[in-house]
């Protein structure tokens, strides 16, 4: 009986994982409900890996099919776990370190959360990471965090909304702008930053939030149809928002760093569109699975730093010490390599 259950469970897991391979190619506006399948890819990979171990232990040929779909998933989606070593900034004529952080309004509206240590966490993070540029999502005024080391800044709020975004820089900001998306509190910003003779365009993204609580109890107790509709429509809005940003990015005369909270996984259409022609700094120099957000206890990566191909990623780190529901991510990029 157990073998039959495991067999059918294994076959179903293989089928669903194989089906998920098409999800990054399907626009949410065309397939809003199917786009939700991108959220299930990580659990399906884990489930198939468990079945693989089971069949290996039982020495059954059924492990071949499970192993095959996992290999294809690896080739299709990329590595599930990264192991990288850092580069050396001294090998580059110029380098820049950027830190991206969704600060959850500095915990201004959070209940049962200690907001006293927020400024201290920010201060320690700046001292330890030493970023040249900080991109903050869900910026809020007033707050007690100190950014005096950064003489150049761009802070922007969507209409009269208290939820804004900010870019702090040690180097001059010579141009800036914002994307105030319609019918939503979300928006995104950009700034052109000059270091030496080089200008870099930094996009600070905060794509449409899913509008649900990150707890299994919320999904189990809520109206499943309403929740599915809300999430799928959020993906559609993300598609529209990202399309506007990418159209603007195409006009950039400068190399680009695109960072922020994408509110979607690396298995999604949104990520595939954003990463097209770019490097994912986590895939270049990250370690582990790169968790930046936890849905209850389930880890996901939804915060990114993407770079133009002209940059080399020297370092990448997911910062563990956080007061927010997101973990900050930082990356150092260099350009170009010194001549021998």
Backbone torsions as a table, in degrees:
resi	resn	phi	psi	omega
1	UNK	NA	-44.4	179.6
2	UNK	-62.3	-41.9	-179.9
3	UNK	-62.0	-38.6	179.3
4	UNK	-65.2	-43.8	178.8
5	UNK	-62.8	-42.5	179.4
6	UNK	-66.3	-38.5	-179.9
7	UNK	-63.0	-49.6	-178.7
8	UNK	-70.5	-33.6	175.3
9	UNK	-65.4	-40.1	178.8
10	UNK	-65.3	-45.1	179.9
11	UNK	-62.7	-41.8	179.2
12	UNK	-64.8	-40.4	179.7
13	UNK	-64.9	-41.7	177.3
14	UNK	-62.8	-45.1	-178.7
15	UNK	-62.1	-45.7	-177.6
16	UNK	-67.9	-38.9	177.9
17	UNK	-66.0	-42.0	177.4
18	UNK	-62.4	-38.4	178.8
19	UNK	-64.4	-33.2	-177.6
20	UNK	-68.7	-15.3	-178.8
21	UNK	-61.7	-25.8	-177.8
22	UNK	-87.2	-14.2	-172.4
23	UNK	-59.2	-42.2	-179.5
24	UNK	-63.9	-12.6	-178.6
25	UNK	-100.1	-1.7	-176.1
26	UNK	-107.1	118.1	-179.7
27	UNK	-67.1	133.3	177.9
28	UNK	-56.3	-30.9	179.2
29	UNK	-65.6	-25.7	177.6
30	UNK	-92.7	-33.4	-177.5
31	UNK	-134.8	68.0	-173.7
32	UNK	-59.5	-41.3	-178.7
33	UNK	-73.0	-40.5	-178.0
34	UNK	-67.4	-25.8	-179.8
35	UNK	-61.8	-23.6	179.0
36	UNK	-65.9	-19.5	-178.4
37	UNK	-62.3	-22.1	179.1
38	UNK	-61.9	-26.4	179.6
39	UNK	-73.5	-17.8	-176.1
40	UNK	-95.7	-4.2	-174.1
41	UNK	-64.1	-47.7	179.8
42	UNK	-58.2	-48.5	176.7
43	UNK	-60.8	-35.6	179.9
44	UNK	-68.2	-37.9	176.4
45	UNK	-63.4	-45.3	179.1
46	UNK	-63.0	-43.4	-179.0
47	UNK	-63.3	-43.1	178.8
48	UNK	-66.3	-33.7	177.2
49	UNK	-66.1	-39.0	177.2
50	UNK	-63.6	-43.4	177.4
51	UNK	-63.4	-37.5	178.5
52	UNK	-60.9	-45.2	178.3
53	UNK	-61.6	-41.0	-179.8
54	UNK	-62.0	-47.6	-178.2
55	UNK	-69.0	-33.7	175.7
56	UNK	-64.2	-42.8	179.7
57	UNK	-63.9	-38.2	179.7
58	UNK	-83.4	-5.7	-179.4
59	UNK	55.9	46.9	179.9
60	UNK	-104.2	145.7	178.2
61	UNK	-67.3	-14.4	180.0
62	UNK	-61.7	-17.2	178.6
63	UNK	-66.2	-22.1	-176.6
64	UNK	-63.2	-47.3	-178.8
65	UNK	-65.0	-44.0	179.0
66	UNK	-63.9	-43.9	178.3
67	UNK	-63.0	-38.6	-179.1
68	UNK	-64.2	-44.4	-178.3
69	UNK	-68.2	-30.8	176.3
70	UNK	-70.2	-38.6	176.3
71	UNK	-63.1	-44.7	178.6
72	UNK	-62.9	-40.6	177.9
73	UNK	-61.1	-40.3	178.1
74	UNK	-62.7	-45.2	-179.8
75	UNK	-69.3	-32.8	-175.3
76	UNK	-81.6	-48.4	-175.4
77	UNK	-94.2	-18.2	-175.0
78	UNK	99.9	178.1	-177.0
79	UNK	-61.9	143.2	176.6
80	UNK	-84.1	-27.9	178.7
81	UNK	-132.9	132.5	-179.6
82	UNK	-103.7	141.4	172.2
83	UNK	-132.4	113.0	-174.6
84	UNK	-136.5	161.8	173.8
85	UNK	-118.7	150.5	-177.3
86	UNK	-73.7	151.1	171.3
87	UNK	-90.0	-170.8	-177.1
88	UNK	-122.9	121.0	179.7
89	UNK	-60.3	-26.2	-177.8
90	UNK	-67.9	-14.6	179.7
91	UNK	-81.4	-0.6	-173.0
92	UNK	-123.9	145.7	178.2
93	UNK	-63.1	-41.8	178.3
94	UNK	-137.4	152.4	175.5
95	UNK	-148.6	160.7	-179.2
96	UNK	-148.6	136.0	177.0
97	UNK	-111.2	128.9	-179.1
98	UNK	-123.1	141.1	177.2
99	UNK	-122.2	132.4	179.6
100	UNK	-118.5	135.2	-172.2
101	UNK	-152.6	122.7	169.2
102	UNK	-87.3	109.4	-170.7
103	UNK	-92.7	3.8	176.2
104	UNK	52.1	48.2	178.5
105	UNK	56.6	29.4	-178.6
106	UNK	54.9	30.8	178.7
107	UNK	64.0	23.8	-175.5
108	UNK	-61.5	-32.6	-176.2
109	UNK	-114.4	13.9	-177.7
110	UNK	-87.0	131.4	176.3
111	UNK	-90.3	148.6	177.8
112	UNK	57.5	28.6	177.0
113	UNK	-124.8	132.4	179.9
114	UNK	-73.7	108.9	179.8
115	UNK	-94.6	-3.3	-176.9
116	UNK	-66.9	-37.7	-175.0
117	UNK	-85.6	5.4	-176.1
118	UNK	-60.6	-51.8	-178.4
119	UNK	-60.8	-36.8	179.7
120	UNK	-67.1	-41.1	178.3
121	UNK	-62.6	-44.5	178.6
122	UNK	-61.0	-46.6	-178.9
123	UNK	-61.4	-45.7	178.9
124	UNK	-64.3	-38.3	-179.4
125	UNK	-64.5	-42.9	178.4
126	UNK	-64.5	-41.4	-179.6
127	UNK	-65.8	-39.7	-177.3
128	UNK	-80.6	-41.9	-176.0
129	UNK	-82.4	-32.7	-178.0
130	UNK	52.7	51.4	179.8
131	UNK	-72.7	148.0	174.1
132	UNK	-81.8	-30.1	-178.7
133	UNK	-135.6	138.3	175.5
134	UNK	-121.9	125.5	175.9
135	UNK	-109.2	119.1	-176.1
136	UNK	-115.0	129.7	172.5
137	UNK	-102.5	150.0	-178.2
138	UNK	59.4	47.8	175.4
139	UNK	-71.3	149.0	-175.2
140	UNK	-143.9	139.1	173.2
141	UNK	-118.2	139.4	-2.4
142	UNK	-82.7	158.5	173.8
143	UNK	-147.7	161.6	-174.4
144	UNK	-99.1	5.7	-177.4
145	UNK	-74.1	145.9	-172.8
146	UNK	-107.6	120.8	178.3
147	UNK	-124.8	32.6	-174.7
148	UNK	-66.6	-19.6	178.5
149	UNK	-70.5	-10.3	-174.3
150	UNK	-114.1	97.0	-174.8
151	UNK	-70.7	-16.7	-177.9
152	UNK	-115.7	133.8	-177.3
153	UNK	-150.2	156.4	171.6
154	UNK	-137.7	112.0	179.0
155	UNK	-117.1	129.2	-175.5
156	UNK	-138.4	136.9	177.6
157	UNK	-117.4	142.5	179.0
158	UNK	-75.4	110.1	-179.6
159	UNK	50.7	-126.6	179.7
160	UNK	-96.9	14.3	-178.6
161	UNK	-70.6	144.2	177.3
162	UNK	-83.1	-9.2	-180.0
163	UNK	-92.1	113.3	-178.5
164	UNK	-128.6	-171.5	178.8
165	UNK	-139.7	156.9	-174.7
166	UNK	-144.4	149.5	171.1
167	UNK	-127.5	120.7	176.2
168	UNK	-109.9	136.9	-173.9
169	UNK	-141.0	144.0	172.5
170	UNK	-81.5	-11.5	-176.9
171	UNK	-118.3	155.8	-173.3
172	UNK	-57.8	139.0	171.5
173	UNK	-99.0	117.6	-173.6
174	UNK	-104.5	-11.3	179.3
175	UNK	-159.1	149.5	-178.0
176	UNK	-158.4	161.5	179.6
177	UNK	-169.3	173.4	-176.1
178	UNK	-140.6	155.4	173.6
179	UNK	-114.3	100.6	179.0
180	UNK	-94.2	93.2	-173.9
181	UNK	-67.2	147.0	-178.6
182	UNK	-76.0	148.4	172.3
183	UNK	54.2	39.6	178.5
184	UNK	-161.7	158.4	174.3
185	UNK	-85.3	-13.0	-177.0
186	UNK	-76.0	147.1	170.6
187	UNK	-154.8	174.7	179.5
188	UNK	-141.7	160.4	-177.9
189	UNK	-136.3	168.6	174.0
190	UNK	-146.9	159.6	176.6
191	UNK	-150.3	142.3	174.5
192	UNK	-96.2	120.2	-173.7
193	UNK	-114.4	132.7	-178.0
194	UNK	-104.0	123.9	171.8
195	UNK	-126.1	116.0	-175.4
196	UNK	63.3	-125.3	179.0
197	UNK	-94.9	1.8	-172.6
198	UNK	-108.6	144.6	175.9
199	UNK	-117.6	134.7	-178.5
200	UNK	-125.1	134.4	174.9
201	UNK	-94.8	124.6	179.7
202	UNK	-109.8	121.2	173.8
203	UNK	-101.0	128.9	177.3
204	UNK	-111.4	104.5	-172.0
205	UNK	-100.5	142.1	166.4
206	UNK	-140.1	94.0	-177.0
207	UNK	-79.7	166.7	-172.1
208	UNK	-47.3	128.1	176.3
209	UNK	-72.4	154.1	-177.9
210	UNK	-75.1	-19.2	176.3
211	UNK	73.5	28.3	176.8
212	UNK	-132.5	158.2	174.4
213	UNK	-78.7	137.1	-178.2
214	UNK	-78.0	57.2	-179.0
215	UNK	-139.0	139.5	179.8
216	UNK	-62.6	-34.2	179.2
217	UNK	-60.8	-36.2	178.9
218	UNK	-64.4	-41.4	179.7
219	UNK	-70.1	-37.2	-177.2
220	UNK	-73.8	-37.2	-175.2
221	UNK	-89.5	-19.6	-177.0
222	UNK	-83.2	172.2	176.3
223	UNK	-72.7	109.6	-173.0
224	UNK	-59.9	-37.0	-179.6
225	UNK	-67.8	-42.0	178.3
226	UNK	-64.4	-42.5	-179.6
227	UNK	-64.7	-45.1	178.7
228	UNK	-61.2	-42.6	-179.9
229	UNK	-63.9	-43.2	-179.2
230	UNK	-63.2	-43.3	-178.9
231	UNK	-69.2	-43.5	-178.8
232	UNK	-65.9	-37.9	177.2
233	UNK	-68.4	-30.7	175.1
234	UNK	-64.0	-40.7	177.7
235	UNK	-64.2	-37.2	177.4
236	UNK	-63.6	-43.2	178.5
237	UNK	-64.5	-39.2	176.9
238	UNK	-58.7	-42.3	179.6
239	UNK	-59.9	-46.1	-179.5
240	UNK	-64.8	-43.9	-179.3
241	UNK	-64.2	-46.2	-178.9
242	UNK	-65.4	-36.4	178.5
243	UNK	-58.9	-41.9	178.5
244	UNK	-64.3	-42.5	-179.3
245	UNK	-67.4	-43.4	-178.6
246	UNK	-66.8	-34.1	175.9
247	UNK	-63.4	-39.7	177.3
248	UNK	-68.2	-40.8	-179.8
249	UNK	-59.8	-35.4	179.9
250	UNK	-61.8	-25.3	-178.3
251	UNK	-88.6	-3.9	-175.8
252	UNK	-68.0	127.7	175.7
253	UNK	-81.9	-1.2	-174.5
254	UNK	-119.9	156.3	171.3
255	UNK	-62.8	156.3	-167.1
256	UNK	-123.2	141.0	163.5
257	UNK	-114.8	123.7	-178.9
258	UNK	-119.0	113.9	-175.2
259	UNK	-134.2	169.9	174.8
260	UNK	133.9	-167.4	-178.7
261	UNK	-97.4	105.5	-177.8
262	UNK	-86.1	-11.8	-178.7
263	UNK	54.5	35.5	177.1
264	UNK	-159.2	161.9	-171.5
265	UNK	-91.5	167.6	176.8
266	UNK	-68.2	-3.4	-179.2
267	UNK	-101.2	10.5	-171.7
268	UNK	-101.7	163.7	172.9
269	UNK	-61.5	-38.8	-178.3
270	UNK	-61.2	-48.4	179.8
271	UNK	-63.9	-43.5	-178.9
272	UNK	-60.0	-41.5	178.7
273	UNK	-67.2	-43.1	-178.9
274	UNK	-65.8	-38.0	-175.0
275	UNK	-81.1	-13.9	-177.1
276	UNK	-54.2	121.2	-179.9
277	UNK	75.1	10.9	-178.3
278	UNK	-124.1	166.2	172.2
279	UNK	-103.4	139.1	172.8
280	UNK	-92.6	114.3	-173.4
281	UNK	-63.2	-28.1	175.7
282	UNK	-66.0	-43.6	179.3
283	UNK	-67.2	-26.1	-179.6
284	UNK	-78.9	-45.2	-171.6
285	UNK	-139.2	14.2	-178.4
286	UNK	-82.0	171.1	176.3
287	UNK	-136.8	146.7	-179.8
288	UNK	79.5	-150.2	-178.4
289	UNK	-101.1	-3.4	171.4
290	UNK	72.8	29.3	-177.3
291	UNK	-59.1	128.6	174.5
292	UNK	-120.9	-6.7	-177.2
293	UNK	-155.7	144.1	-179.9
294	UNK	-121.1	124.8	174.8
295	UNK	-93.2	99.4	-163.0
296	UNK	57.2	-114.3	179.5
297	UNK	-105.0	4.8	-176.7
298	UNK	-90.5	123.4	-175.3
299	UNK	-83.7	138.9	174.9
300	UNK	-137.6	159.1	176.1
301	UNK	-112.7	110.7	-179.6
302	UNK	-128.2	-0.4	178.0
303	UNK	-111.8	133.4	-169.1
304	UNK	-137.5	157.9	164.9
305	UNK	-130.1	109.5	178.7
306	UNK	-104.7	147.2	-176.3
307	UNK	-131.7	152.4	172.1
308	UNK	-63.2	153.7	-178.1
309	UNK	-61.9	-21.9	-178.4
310	UNK	-71.1	-14.3	176.3
311	UNK	-91.5	144.2	165.4
312	UNK	-99.7	133.0	176.0
313	UNK	-83.3	120.9	-177.0
314	UNK	-93.4	-43.9	179.1
315	UNK	-141.9	155.7	171.0
316	UNK	-147.2	141.7	178.9
317	UNK	-147.8	137.1	167.3
318	UNK	-96.3	115.0	-173.5
319	UNK	-78.5	127.3	-174.8
320	UNK	-79.6	-37.8	-175.4
321	UNK	-77.2	110.6	-176.8
322	UNK	-145.9	147.0	173.2
323	UNK	-99.8	-11.3	-175.5
324	UNK	-92.3	175.9	172.1
325	UNK	-81.8	-5.7	174.6
326	UNK	-108.0	151.9	170.7
327	UNK	-98.0	138.2	175.8
328	UNK	-67.6	153.6	173.8
329	UNK	-127.6	143.3	179.0
330	UNK	-133.5	149.6	178.3
331	UNK	-146.5	144.4	173.3
332	UNK	-111.2	128.8	179.1
333	UNK	-118.4	150.9	179.7
334	UNK	-130.8	157.3	179.1
335	UNK	-164.1	156.5	-49.9
336	UNK	-78.4	179.6	-178.5
337	UNK	-66.5	140.1	177.5
338	UNK	-61.9	145.4	173.7
339	UNK	-73.4	144.9	179.6
340	UNK	-71.3	NA	NA
